[in-house]
Amino acid sequence: MNPPEAAEAIAPSAAQVAALAQRAAEVRSEVARVFVGAGDIPELLLVALFARGHVLLEGVPGVAKTTLAKAFASTLHCAFKRIQFTPDLLPADITGTYVLSPRDGSFSLREGPVFANVVLGDEINRAPAKTQSALLEAMQEFQTTIDGETRALPEPFIVIATQNPVEQAGTYPLPEAQIDRFLVRVRMGYPSHQDEETMLRRFSAGTPTVRGMLQPSEILAAQAAVKLVHVEDSLFDFVVRLSEYTRQHPMVFLGASPRASLALIQAAKALALIQGRAYVLPDDVKRLALSVLAHRMVLTPEAQMEGIAGESVVREAIEKVAHQREARR
């Protein structure tokens, strides 16, 4: 049996796909009661959740990054913890530490906030690299090591981090290894006039409440279904050529890595499921390429001086790299 036939044999049923798409629509609708902005932003959070990835929300203070993260977390019947990153935050403040009991002289683990299903890292770039790195193992391997003992994190597990522009005082640029662990980066700018007016009208009477919509078992089922979404060989070729384009670009010092290529495939599979399909389309890849690839690249000093951003390189790649349906492995 060839790979496409095998994928079709184990693909999610039409009923399962339709049910997951409906639940995703309900989550987006519920988040929209609190977050007034682009409708595709809550969808990106769902993509990351279903693809077992993490989200980096970037924007100036006051554009509802934390509000969005908390509203999304509230739609999930999951344990939620918030970490306020500050310059004096220590790694043990995130992972936890063993404490001595004076009664019997034994040590017991006091779990840190990372032991939750949804972890909000607020203003993650206000802490130095040593503290930021405490999340690396958790985000990549869904476990954390404390005093030599490795403990698994609860499932599902997702980190939603907010970040202010690095030009602002008191911020540290995220290390490349750290930022590469985020499946998607969401750039949040100022709202439109109409959206801001809607926000003022809606919040003048108090903050709307958000209902829980997804159970942990439903999230785990969605994550399992994402693995079964069909991807044609031509799309694997398309994604690799997009990544290769960024690596060969003269204005890029470090292009999209193989991990970035895999992340784009996983995100596209999750988006397809959210859209009610058990197969990926080229448009899914193109739609997510900016959010998945741009933040992972390191540009040359010349590009930075000229104001060229990673998004420009990815847009160029999308325009110049064509999807070839007959591509072979």
C-alpha positions as CSV (number, residue, x, y, z in Angstrom):
1,M,0.0,0.0,0.0
2,N,1.5,3.4,-1.0
3,P,1.6,6.3,1.5
4,P,-1.4,8.2,0.2
5,E,-3.6,5.1,0.4
6,A,-2.3,4.4,4.0
7,A,-3.1,8.0,5.0
8,E,-6.6,7.7,3.6
9,A,-7.2,4.5,5.4
10,I,-6.4,6.0,8.8
11,A,-7.7,9.5,8.2
12,P,-10.2,11.0,10.6
13,S,-13.8,10.2,9.7
14,A,-16.0,12.9,8.2
15,A,-18.1,13.0,11.3
16,Q,-15.1,13.5,13.6
17,V,-13.6,16.2,11.4
18,A,-17.0,18.1,11.3
19,A,-17.4,17.8,15.1
20,L,-13.9,19.2,15.7
21,A,-14.4,22.0,13.2
22,Q,-17.7,22.9,15.0
23,R,-16.0,22.9,18.4
24,A,-13.2,25.1,17.0
25,A,-15.8,27.6,15.7
26,E,-17.4,27.7,19.1
27,V,-14.1,28.5,20.8
28,R,-13.4,31.3,18.2
29,S,-16.8,32.8,18.8
30,E,-16.4,32.7,22.6
31,V,-13.0,34.4,22.5
32,A,-14.4,37.1,20.2
33,R,-16.8,38.1,23.0
34,V,-13.7,39.4,24.9
35,F,-11.1,40.0,22.2
36,V,-11.9,42.6,19.6
37,G,-9.6,42.3,16.7
38,A,-8.6,40.2,13.7
39,G,-10.6,37.0,13.5
40,D,-7.7,34.9,12.4
41,I,-5.7,35.5,15.7
42,P,-7.9,33.2,17.9
43,E,-7.7,30.7,15.0
44,L,-3.9,30.7,15.2
45,L,-4.0,29.9,18.9
46,L,-6.2,26.9,18.1
47,V,-3.8,25.8,15.4
48,A,-1.0,25.9,18.0
49,L,-3.1,24.0,20.6
50,F,-4.2,21.2,18.2
51,A,-0.6,20.9,16.7
52,R,0.9,20.6,20.2
53,G,2.8,23.9,19.7
54,H,3.2,27.2,21.5
55,V,2.3,30.8,20.8
56,L,4.3,34.1,21.0
57,L,2.1,37.2,21.0
58,E,4.1,40.3,20.2
59,G,3.0,43.9,20.3
60,V,3.3,47.2,22.2
61,P,1.7,47.3,25.7
62,G,-2.0,47.8,25.8
63,V,-3.1,46.0,22.6
64,A,-4.9,43.1,24.6
65,K,-2.2,40.4,24.4
66,T,-2.8,39.2,27.9
67,T,-6.5,39.7,27.6
68,L,-6.5,37.4,24.5
69,A,-4.4,34.8,26.2
70,K,-6.6,34.7,29.3
71,A,-9.8,34.6,27.2
72,F,-8.5,31.7,25.2
73,A,-7.4,29.8,28.3
74,S,-10.8,30.4,29.8
75,T,-12.5,28.5,26.9
76,L,-10.5,25.4,27.9
77,H,-11.5,23.3,30.9
78,C,-7.8,23.1,31.8
79,A,-5.5,24.1,34.6
80,F,-4.2,27.6,33.9
81,K,-1.2,29.4,35.5
82,R,0.3,32.8,34.8
83,I,4.0,33.7,35.2
84,Q,4.8,37.4,35.3
85,F,8.4,37.6,33.9
86,T,10.6,40.1,35.7
87,P,14.4,40.7,35.7
88,D,14.7,39.1,39.1
89,L,12.7,35.9,38.3
90,L,14.6,32.7,38.8
91,P,14.3,29.4,36.9
92,A,13.0,27.7,40.1
93,D,10.2,30.2,40.2
94,I,9.0,28.6,37.0
95,T,9.8,24.9,37.4
96,G,9.4,24.6,41.2
97,T,11.9,23.3,43.8
98,Y,12.2,20.8,46.6
99,V,11.5,22.2,50.1
100,L,12.5,20.7,53.4
101,S,9.7,19.8,55.8
102,P,10.8,20.7,59.4
103,R,8.4,18.2,60.8
104,D,10.0,15.0,59.5
105,G,13.1,16.3,57.7
106,S,12.0,15.0,54.3
107,F,12.0,16.9,51.0
108,S,8.9,17.4,48.9
109,L,8.5,19.0,45.5
110,R,6.7,22.3,45.4
111,E,5.6,22.4,41.8
112,G,6.0,25.6,39.9
113,P,3.5,27.2,37.6
114,V,4.8,25.3,34.6
115,F,2.8,22.3,35.9
116,A,-0.4,23.4,34.3
117,N,-2.1,22.7,31.0
118,V,-2.1,26.4,29.8
119,V,0.9,28.5,30.9
120,L,0.8,32.3,30.3
121,G,4.3,33.8,30.2
122,D,3.5,37.5,30.5
123,E,6.2,39.8,29.1
124,I,8.6,36.9,28.6
125,N,11.4,39.1,27.3
126,R,11.7,41.1,30.5
127,A,13.6,38.2,32.1
128,P,17.2,37.3,31.3
129,A,18.1,34.4,29.1
130,K,18.9,32.1,32.1
131,T,15.3,32.4,33.3
132,Q,13.8,32.2,29.8
133,S,15.7,28.9,29.3
134,A,13.8,27.3,32.1
135,L,10.9,26.8,29.6
136,L,13.0,25.3,26.8
137,E,12.8,21.7,28.0
138,A,9.1,22.1,28.9
139,M,8.2,23.5,25.5
140,Q,10.2,21.0,23.4
141,E,9.9,17.8,25.4
142,F,6.8,18.4,27.5
143,Q,8.8,17.6,30.7
144,T,11.0,19.5,33.1
145,T,14.0,18.5,35.2
146,I,14.3,19.6,38.8
147,D,17.4,18.7,40.8
148,G,18.2,15.9,38.4
149,E,14.7,14.4,38.5
150,T,12.6,14.6,35.3
151,R,8.9,14.9,35.6
152,A,6.3,14.8,32.8
153,L,4.0,17.8,32.4
154,P,0.3,17.5,32.3
155,E,-1.4,17.0,28.9
156,P,-2.5,18.9,27.0
157,F,0.2,21.5,27.5
158,I,0.7,24.9,25.8
159,V,2.7,28.0,26.5
160,I,1.3,31.3,25.4
161,A,3.9,34.0,25.9
162,T,3.5,37.8,25.4
163,Q,6.4,40.0,24.3
164,N,6.9,43.7,24.0
165,P,9.1,45.1,21.3
166,V,12.8,44.7,22.2
167,E,13.4,48.4,21.6
168,Q,11.5,49.2,24.8
169,A,13.5,49.7,28.0
170,G,14.0,46.7,30.2
171,T,13.6,44.0,27.6
172,Y,15.9,41.3,26.5
173,P,15.9,39.7,23.0
174,L,14.8,36.1,23.1
175,P,17.6,33.6,22.3
176,E,17.3,31.9,18.9
177,A,16.8,28.5,20.6
178,Q,14.0,29.9,22.7
179,I,12.1,31.6,19.9
180,D,12.4,28.6,17.7
181,R,10.3,26.6,20.1
182,F,7.2,28.8,19.4
183,L,5.1,27.2,16.7
184,V,3.6,30.6,15.7
185,R,4.3,34.2,16.3
186,V,1.3,36.6,16.2
187,R,2.1,40.2,15.6
188,M,-0.6,42.4,17.3
189,G,-0.8,46.0,16.3
190,Y,-3.2,48.8,17.1
191,P,-6.9,48.0,16.4
192,S,-8.8,49.7,13.6
193,H,-11.0,52.7,14.6
194,Q,-14.1,50.5,14.4
195,D,-12.6,47.7,16.5
196,E,-11.4,50.1,19.2
197,E,-14.8,51.8,19.3
198,T,-16.5,48.4,19.7
199,M,-14.0,47.5,22.5
200,L,-14.8,50.7,24.4
201,R,-18.6,50.1,24.1
202,R,-18.3,46.4,25.1
203,F,-16.0,47.0,28.1
204,S,-17.6,50.1,29.4
205,A,-20.1,48.0,31.4
206,G,-17.4,45.6,32.6
207,T,-15.4,42.7,31.3
208,P,-17.5,40.0,29.5
209,T,-17.2,36.5,30.9
210,V,-15.9,33.6,28.8
211,R,-17.4,30.1,29.0
212,G,-15.4,26.9,29.0
213,M,-15.9,25.1,25.7
214,L,-13.2,22.4,25.3
215,Q,-12.5,19.5,27.7
216,P,-8.9,18.2,27.9
217,S,-10.1,14.9,26.4
218,E,-11.4,16.8,23.3
219,I,-8.1,18.6,22.9
220,L,-6.2,15.3,23.1
221,A,-8.5,13.8,20.5
222,A,-8.0,16.8,18.2
223,Q,-4.2,16.5,18.6
224,A,-4.4,12.8,17.7
225,A,-6.6,13.6,14.7
226,V,-4.1,16.2,13.5
227,K,-1.5,13.4,13.1
228,L,-3.8,11.6,10.7
229,V,-4.5,14.5,8.4
230,H,-3.3,13.7,4.9
231,V,-0.5,15.7,3.3
232,E,0.5,15.1,-0.4
233,D,4.1,14.5,-1.3
234,S,4.0,17.7,-3.4
235,L,3.3,19.7,-0.2
236,F,6.3,18.3,1.6
237,D,8.3,19.4,-1.4
238,F,6.7,22.8,-1.4
239,V,7.5,23.4,2.3
240,V,11.1,22.3,2.0
241,R,11.6,24.6,-1.0
242,L,10.1,27.5,1.0
243,S,12.6,26.9,3.8
244,E,15.5,26.5,1.3
245,Y,14.6,29.8,-0.2
246,T,15.0,31.6,3.1
247,R,18.3,29.8,3.7
248,Q,19.7,31.0,0.4
249,H,18.4,34.6,0.6
250,P,21.3,37.1,0.6
251,M,19.7,39.1,3.4
252,V,19.3,36.1,5.7
253,F,22.1,34.9,8.1
254,L,20.1,32.0,9.5
255,G,17.2,30.7,7.5
256,A,14.3,28.5,8.4
257,S,15.5,25.3,10.0
258,P,14.2,21.7,9.4
259,R,12.3,22.2,12.7
260,A,10.6,25.1,11.1
261,S,9.6,23.0,8.0
262,L,8.1,20.4,10.3
263,A,6.3,23.1,12.3
264,L,4.8,24.4,9.1
265,I,3.5,21.0,8.1
266,Q,2.0,20.4,11.6
267,A,0.4,23.8,11.7
268,A,-1.1,23.3,8.2
269,K,-2.5,19.9,9.3
270,A,-4.1,21.6,12.3
271,L,-5.6,24.4,10.2
272,A,-7.0,21.9,7.8
273,L,-8.8,20.1,10.6
274,I,-10.1,23.4,12.0
275,Q,-11.4,24.3,8.6
276,G,-13.3,20.9,8.4
277,R,-10.9,19.0,6.1
278,A,-8.8,15.8,6.6
279,Y,-6.3,16.9,4.0
280,V,-3.9,19.9,3.6
281,L,-4.2,22.4,0.8
282,P,-1.3,24.6,-0.6
283,D,-3.3,27.6,0.7
284,D,-3.0,26.3,4.2
285,V,0.8,26.3,3.9
286,K,0.8,29.8,2.4
287,R,-1.6,31.2,5.0
288,L,0.6,30.0,7.9
289,A,4.1,30.5,6.4
290,L,4.4,34.1,7.8
291,S,3.4,33.1,11.3
292,V,5.5,30.0,11.4
293,L,8.7,30.9,9.6
294,A,9.3,34.6,9.9
295,H,10.3,34.7,13.6
296,R,12.7,31.9,13.2
297,M,15.1,33.6,10.8
298,V,18.1,35.8,11.7
299,L,18.7,38.6,9.2
300,T,22.1,40.0,8.2
301,P,23.2,43.3,9.8
302,E,22.7,44.9,6.4
303,A,19.1,43.8,6.2
304,Q,18.4,45.1,9.7
305,M,19.9,48.5,8.7
306,E,17.7,48.7,5.7
307,G,14.7,47.8,7.8
308,I,14.0,44.4,6.0
309,A,12.0,42.1,8.2
310,G,11.6,38.3,8.2
311,E,8.1,38.7,7.0
312,S,9.3,40.4,3.8
313,V,11.6,37.4,3.0
314,V,8.7,34.9,3.6
315,R,6.3,36.9,1.4
316,E,9.0,36.9,-1.3
317,A,9.4,33.1,-0.9
318,I,5.6,32.6,-1.2
319,E,5.5,34.7,-4.4
320,K,8.5,33.0,-6.1
321,V,8.2,29.4,-4.9
322,A,5.4,27.6,-6.7
323,H,3.6,24.5,-5.6
324,Q,4.3,21.7,-8.0
325,R,1.6,19.1,-7.8
326,E,3.6,16.4,-9.5
327,A,6.6,16.8,-7.2
328,R,8.1,13.5,-6.1
329,R,10.0,12.5,-2.9
